[in-house]
Amino acid sequence: MKVTIVGAGNGGYSHASMIAKQGHEVTLLKTSNFGQNESFDWVQQNRKIKYKFHDQSGIAVIKNATRNIEQAITSADVILIITQSIVHKDLAEKITPYLRDGQIVVVMPGYCGSLYFFNKCTKNVIFMESESLPYDARITGIGEVDILFENIRNPLAAIPSVMTDKAMIVMNKLLPRFTKRNSIIESAFHNPNLIVHTIGTIMNVARIEYSGGEFWMYREAFTPTIWRLIDHLDTEKCDILDYFGLPRQSFADSFKFRTYEDLNHDSMTAFKHYAAEGSPKGPTDAKTRYITEDVPMGLCFMSSIGKKIGIDTPICDSLIYIASAMHDVDYYLQGRTLENFGLGNYTKQQLIDFFLTGKKA
């Protein structure tokens, strides 16, 4: 297949190299001048990405690396949006004019950012979301990426939900480990960053600032007391999933589902394995995107839905207030909400129908 990956950061490089290795024709699209420009220029000139994975090194040959949005989007069968969620709205403005019938667009991960594309597009396109990236990686040099971890399963859902089965046939030809979720609400709420990035960073900010760059969040942050806080936030999340008729699944269980082969094991075993073997160092400062992205895009969206359907989210709201005070900004004002998606006036039943069928009120 012809695959365009939007985003030339850690995720873009790792997924471009691994998908190209599968024999697909990969185009890497960079839509901004923010970060990794020298590295991208090298990849654009050489059409290669040097990767390290499982103690093996290799070179993946890609079809193209470009800043030409029209060329990259119109030529693709599948488009993977692998960027920070804070740019989804802007990307929808740039990309949707060039979409064509029959394409699949996957926002990875999304926090329901696929709705920006879905609401704007007039073509027969299937929009999907993942809750995590299949590969966790870090760019280590010019045109080089170190792939730290690969998920065992990669859940996806479509908007509308009734299109998920059709799209999964195509996606499983792209990478073999995609599995199905029932709704993009599930994809948004099972994004692990919603839970661990926010709590792990906010509740350990003193350690982050004191450590001088030597903080390993996944190894250090999640003490028994912090896990109790995670359990409370998890309950709020699951209460909202339950309202939409979706399965209640804790953070630890969803993490195990994505990352651990044997689902009979205790869920904490999977998390501790990732913390010890696959997790990256960091964050290194209090202005990390673990807060600046995951609070407004994740927690604020969850809070918005809770307010709409009448489910209290006190832990979620408290974390937003604390993060706002820490950074002297109003994350509620900046945050992703139902109103941002044009869903603020929907009734509760209209919301349920919209996520299932895509039908707009």
C-alpha positions as CSV (number, residue, x, y, z in Angstrom):
1,M,0.0,0.0,0.0
2,K,0.9,3.6,-0.4
3,V,1.2,5.1,3.1
4,T,1.8,8.7,4.1
5,I,3.0,9.4,7.6
6,V,2.3,12.9,8.8
7,G,4.8,14.0,11.4
8,A,8.6,13.7,11.3
9,G,9.4,13.2,15.0
10,N,10.1,10.1,17.0
11,G,6.9,8.4,16.0
12,G,7.1,9.4,12.4
13,Y,10.6,8.0,12.0
14,S,10.0,4.8,13.8
15,H,6.7,4.0,12.0
16,A,8.0,5.0,8.6
17,S,11.0,2.6,9.0
18,M,8.9,-0.3,10.3
19,I,6.1,0.0,7.7
20,A,8.7,0.4,4.9
21,K,10.3,-2.8,6.1
22,Q,6.9,-4.5,5.6
23,G,7.2,-3.7,1.9
24,H,4.8,-0.7,1.8
25,E,5.5,2.5,-0.1
26,V,6.1,5.1,2.6
27,T,6.1,8.9,2.3
28,L,7.1,11.0,5.3
29,L,5.4,14.4,5.4
30,K,6.7,17.2,7.6
31,T,4.2,20.1,7.9
32,S,6.0,22.5,10.2
33,N,9.5,23.9,10.8
34,F,9.4,22.9,14.5
35,G,12.2,20.5,15.4
36,Q,14.4,17.9,13.6
37,N,14.8,20.1,10.5
38,E,18.4,19.0,9.8
39,S,17.5,15.4,10.3
40,F,14.5,15.6,8.0
41,D,16.6,17.3,5.3
42,W,19.0,14.4,5.4
43,V,16.1,11.9,5.2
44,Q,14.6,13.9,2.3
45,Q,17.9,13.8,0.4
46,N,18.7,10.2,1.0
47,R,15.2,8.6,1.4
48,K,16.6,6.4,4.1
49,I,16.1,6.0,7.9
50,K,18.6,4.3,10.1
51,Y,17.0,2.4,12.9
52,K,17.9,0.3,15.8
53,F,15.5,-2.3,17.1
54,H,16.0,-5.3,19.4
55,D,19.7,-4.8,19.4
56,Q,19.7,-5.0,15.6
57,S,20.5,-2.1,13.3
58,G,19.2,-1.5,9.8
59,I,18.3,1.0,7.1
60,A,14.7,1.4,5.9
61,V,14.3,2.8,2.4
62,I,11.2,5.1,2.0
63,K,9.6,6.3,-1.2
64,N,9.7,10.0,-0.3
65,A,10.1,12.7,2.4
66,T,8.5,15.9,1.6
67,R,6.9,19.1,2.8
68,N,4.4,19.1,-0.1
69,I,1.0,18.4,1.6
70,E,-1.0,18.0,-1.6
71,Q,1.4,15.5,-3.1
72,A,1.8,13.4,0.0
73,I,-2.0,13.3,0.8
74,T,-3.5,12.7,-2.6
75,S,-1.1,9.8,-3.4
76,A,-1.8,7.8,-0.2
77,D,-4.1,4.8,0.4
78,V,-3.6,5.2,4.2
79,I,-2.6,8.3,6.1
80,L,-1.2,8.1,9.6
81,I,-1.3,11.3,11.7
82,I,1.6,10.9,14.1
83,T,1.9,14.3,15.7
84,Q,1.2,16.0,19.0
85,S,-2.6,16.2,19.5
86,I,-2.3,20.0,20.0
87,V,-1.9,20.4,16.2
88,H,-4.8,18.2,15.1
89,K,-7.2,21.1,14.5
90,D,-4.6,23.0,12.4
91,L,-3.7,19.8,10.5
92,A,-7.3,19.2,9.6
93,E,-7.4,22.6,7.9
94,K,-4.3,21.8,5.9
95,I,-5.0,18.2,5.0
96,T,-8.7,17.6,4.4
97,P,-8.9,19.7,1.2
98,Y,-6.6,17.1,-0.4
99,L,-8.4,13.9,0.8
100,R,-10.1,11.7,-1.7
101,D,-12.7,8.9,-1.7
102,G,-11.5,5.6,-0.4
103,Q,-8.7,6.7,1.9
104,I,-8.3,5.8,5.5
105,V,-6.9,8.4,7.9
106,V,-5.7,7.2,11.3
107,V,-4.9,9.7,14.1
108,M,-2.3,8.1,16.4
109,P,-3.1,8.6,19.2
110,G,-6.1,11.0,19.0
111,Y,-7.9,12.2,22.1
112,C,-10.8,12.2,19.6
113,G,-8.8,14.6,17.4
114,S,-10.2,12.6,14.4
115,L,-13.3,14.6,14.8
116,Y,-11.6,17.7,13.5
117,F,-11.0,15.8,10.2
118,F,-14.3,14.0,10.2
119,N,-16.3,17.2,10.7
120,K,-14.5,19.0,7.9
121,C,-14.2,16.3,5.3
122,T,-16.9,15.9,2.6
123,K,-15.3,12.9,0.8
124,N,-15.9,9.2,1.4
125,V,-13.0,8.7,3.9
126,I,-12.8,6.5,6.9
127,F,-11.3,8.2,10.0
128,M,-9.9,6.1,12.8
129,E,-8.0,6.6,16.1
130,S,-5.5,4.6,18.1
131,E,-5.0,4.9,21.8
132,S,-1.3,4.5,21.6
133,L,1.5,4.2,19.1
134,P,2.6,0.7,18.0
135,Y,6.2,1.7,18.5
136,D,7.8,3.8,21.2
137,A,11.0,5.4,20.0
138,R,13.5,8.3,20.2
139,I,15.4,10.0,17.5
140,T,19.1,9.6,18.3
141,G,20.9,11.4,15.5
142,I,20.6,12.7,11.9
143,G,18.3,10.3,10.2
144,E,18.5,7.8,13.1
145,V,15.9,6.4,15.4
146,D,16.1,4.0,18.3
147,I,12.9,1.9,18.7
148,L,12.5,1.1,22.4
149,F,9.3,-0.9,22.6
150,E,6.7,-2.5,20.4
151,N,3.1,-3.1,21.5
152,I,1.7,-6.6,21.3
153,R,-1.8,-5.3,20.3
154,N,-2.8,-1.9,18.9
155,P,-6.5,-1.1,19.3
156,L,-8.3,1.0,16.7
157,A,-11.8,2.4,16.4
158,A,-13.5,4.4,13.6
159,I,-15.9,7.3,13.5
160,P,-18.6,6.3,12.9
161,S,-18.1,3.0,14.9
162,V,-20.0,1.0,12.3
163,M,-17.0,1.5,9.8
164,T,-14.4,-0.1,12.1
165,D,-14.7,-3.7,10.8
166,K,-14.3,-2.5,7.1
167,A,-11.2,-0.4,7.9
168,M,-9.6,-3.1,10.0
169,I,-9.3,-5.4,7.0
170,V,-7.0,-2.8,5.4
171,M,-5.1,-1.9,8.6
172,N,-4.2,-5.5,9.3
173,K,-2.5,-5.6,6.0
174,L,-0.4,-2.6,7.0
175,L,0.7,-3.9,10.4
176,P,-0.3,-7.3,11.8
177,R,-1.1,-6.3,15.4
178,F,-4.1,-4.0,15.1
179,T,-7.2,-4.9,17.1
180,K,-10.7,-3.5,17.4
181,R,-12.2,-1.0,19.9
182,N,-15.9,-0.2,19.9
183,S,-15.7,3.6,19.8
184,I,-13.2,6.4,19.5
185,I,-14.3,7.4,23.0
186,E,-12.6,4.1,24.1
187,S,-9.5,5.0,22.1
188,A,-9.4,8.5,23.7
189,F,-9.9,7.3,27.3
190,H,-7.5,4.3,27.0
191,N,-4.7,6.6,25.8
192,P,-2.2,5.8,28.6
193,N,-1.0,9.4,28.6
194,L,-4.3,10.6,30.0
195,I,-3.5,8.8,33.2
196,V,0.2,8.2,33.7
197,H,1.6,11.3,32.0
198,T,-0.6,13.7,33.9
199,I,-0.5,12.1,37.4
200,G,3.1,10.9,37.1
201,T,4.3,14.4,36.2
202,I,2.1,16.7,38.3
203,M,2.6,14.6,41.4
204,N,6.3,14.4,41.0
205,V,7.2,17.9,39.7
206,A,9.5,18.6,42.6
207,R,11.5,15.5,41.9
208,I,11.6,16.4,38.2
209,E,13.0,19.9,38.8
210,Y,15.5,18.7,41.5
211,S,16.8,15.7,39.4
212,G,18.5,17.9,36.8
213,G,17.4,15.6,33.9
214,E,17.8,12.3,35.8
215,F,14.2,11.4,36.4
216,W,12.7,8.1,35.1
217,M,9.0,8.6,35.5
218,Y,7.9,5.0,34.8
219,R,10.4,3.6,37.2
220,E,10.2,6.2,40.0
221,A,6.8,7.9,40.1
222,F,4.2,5.2,40.7
223,T,4.4,4.4,44.4
224,P,1.4,2.8,46.2
225,T,0.0,6.2,47.1
226,I,0.1,7.4,43.6
227,W,-1.5,4.2,42.4
228,R,-4.5,5.0,44.7
229,L,-4.8,8.3,42.9
230,I,-4.7,6.5,39.6
231,D,-7.4,4.2,40.7
232,H,-9.7,7.2,41.5
233,L,-9.1,8.8,38.1
234,D,-9.6,5.4,36.5
235,T,-13.0,5.2,38.2
236,E,-14.1,8.5,36.8
237,K,-12.9,7.4,33.3
238,C,-14.8,4.1,33.6
239,D,-18.0,5.7,34.8
240,I,-18.0,7.7,31.5
241,L,-17.3,4.7,29.4
242,D,-20.1,2.8,31.2
243,Y,-22.5,5.7,30.3
244,F,-21.7,5.2,26.6
245,G,-22.3,1.4,27.0
246,L,-18.6,0.7,26.6
247,P,-16.6,-1.8,28.7
248,R,-15.1,-0.7,32.0
249,Q,-11.4,-1.3,31.7
250,S,-8.8,0.1,34.1
251,F,-5.6,1.7,33.0
252,A,-3.5,-1.3,34.1
253,D,-5.8,-3.7,32.2
254,S,-5.7,-1.7,29.0
255,F,-1.9,-1.3,29.3
256,K,-1.6,-5.1,29.7
257,F,-3.8,-5.7,26.7
258,R,-1.6,-3.5,24.5
259,T,1.8,-4.6,25.8
260,Y,1.8,-8.1,27.2
261,E,1.5,-11.4,25.4
262,D,0.0,-13.5,28.2
263,L,-3.3,-11.8,29.3
264,N,-3.6,-14.2,32.2
265,H,-0.7,-12.4,34.0
266,D,-1.4,-9.8,36.7
267,S,-1.8,-6.4,35.0
268,M,0.9,-4.8,37.1
269,T,3.4,-7.3,35.8
270,A,3.0,-5.7,32.3
271,F,3.4,-2.2,33.6
272,K,6.5,-3.1,35.6
273,H,8.0,-4.9,32.7
274,Y,7.6,-1.8,30.5
275,A,8.9,0.5,33.2
276,A,12.1,-1.6,33.6
277,E,12.7,-2.6,30.0
278,G,11.2,-0.2,27.5
279,S,10.4,3.1,29.1
280,P,12.3,6.3,28.2
281,K,14.0,8.7,30.6
282,G,12.1,11.9,31.5
283,P,10.4,14.2,31.6
284,T,13.2,16.7,32.3
285,D,11.3,19.8,33.2
286,A,7.9,21.0,34.5
287,K,6.9,22.4,31.1
288,T,6.9,19.0,29.5
289,R,4.2,18.1,27.0
290,Y,3.1,15.4,29.5
291,I,1.3,18.4,31.0
292,T,1.0,21.0,28.2
293,E,-0.5,18.4,25.8
294,D,-2.1,15.7,28.0
295,V,-3.9,18.0,30.4
296,P,-5.7,20.3,27.9
297,M,-6.2,17.6,25.2
298,G,-6.9,14.7,27.4
299,L,-8.1,15.6,30.9
300,C,-10.1,18.7,29.7
301,F,-11.9,16.6,27.1
302,M,-12.7,14.0,29.8
303,S,-14.0,16.7,32.1
304,S,-16.0,18.2,29.3
305,I,-17.9,15.0,28.6
306,G,-18.4,14.3,32.3
307,K,-20.0,17.7,32.8
308,K,-22.3,17.2,29.8
309,I,-23.6,13.8,30.9
310,G,-23.7,14.5,34.6
311,I,-20.8,12.4,35.9
312,D,-18.6,14.1,38.4
313,T,-14.8,14.0,37.7
314,P,-13.2,15.6,40.9
315,I,-9.7,14.1,40.5
316,C,-9.6,15.0,36.8
317,D,-10.8,18.5,37.5
318,S,-8.3,18.9,40.4
319,L,-5.4,17.9,38.2
320,I,-6.4,20.4,35.6
321,Y,-6.6,23.2,38.3
322,I,-3.2,22.2,39.7
323,A,-1.5,22.1,36.3
324,S,-3.0,25.5,35.4
325,A,-1.7,27.0,38.6
326,M,1.7,25.4,38.1
327,H,2.1,27.0,34.6
328,D,0.0,30.1,35.2
329,V,-2.3,29.3,32.3
330,D,-6.0,28.4,32.1
331,Y,-5.9,24.9,30.7
332,Y,-9.7,24.7,30.7
333,L,-9.7,27.7,28.3
334,Q,-7.1,26.1,26.1
335,G,-8.5,22.6,26.4
336,R,-10.3,20.3,24.0
337,T,-14.0,20.1,24.7
338,L,-17.3,19.0,23.2
339,E,-17.9,22.6,22.2
340,N,-14.7,22.6,20.2
341,F,-16.1,19.7,18.1
342,G,-19.5,21.4,17.6
343,L,-21.1,18.9,20.0
344,G,-21.8,21.2,22.9
345,N,-25.6,21.4,22.2
346,Y,-26.1,17.7,21.6
347,T,-28.3,15.9,24.0
348,K,-27.0,12.8,25.8
349,Q,-28.7,10.5,23.4
350,Q,-27.5,12.5,20.4
351,L,-23.9,12.1,21.6
352,I,-24.3,8.3,21.9
353,D,-25.8,8.1,18.4
354,F,-23.2,10.4,16.9
355,F,-20.2,8.3,18.0
356,L,-21.9,5.1,16.8
357,T,-23.3,6.2,13.5
358,G,-21.6,9.5,12.7
359,K,-25.1,11.1,12.4
360,K,-25.0,14.8,13.1
361,A,-27.9,16.5,15.0
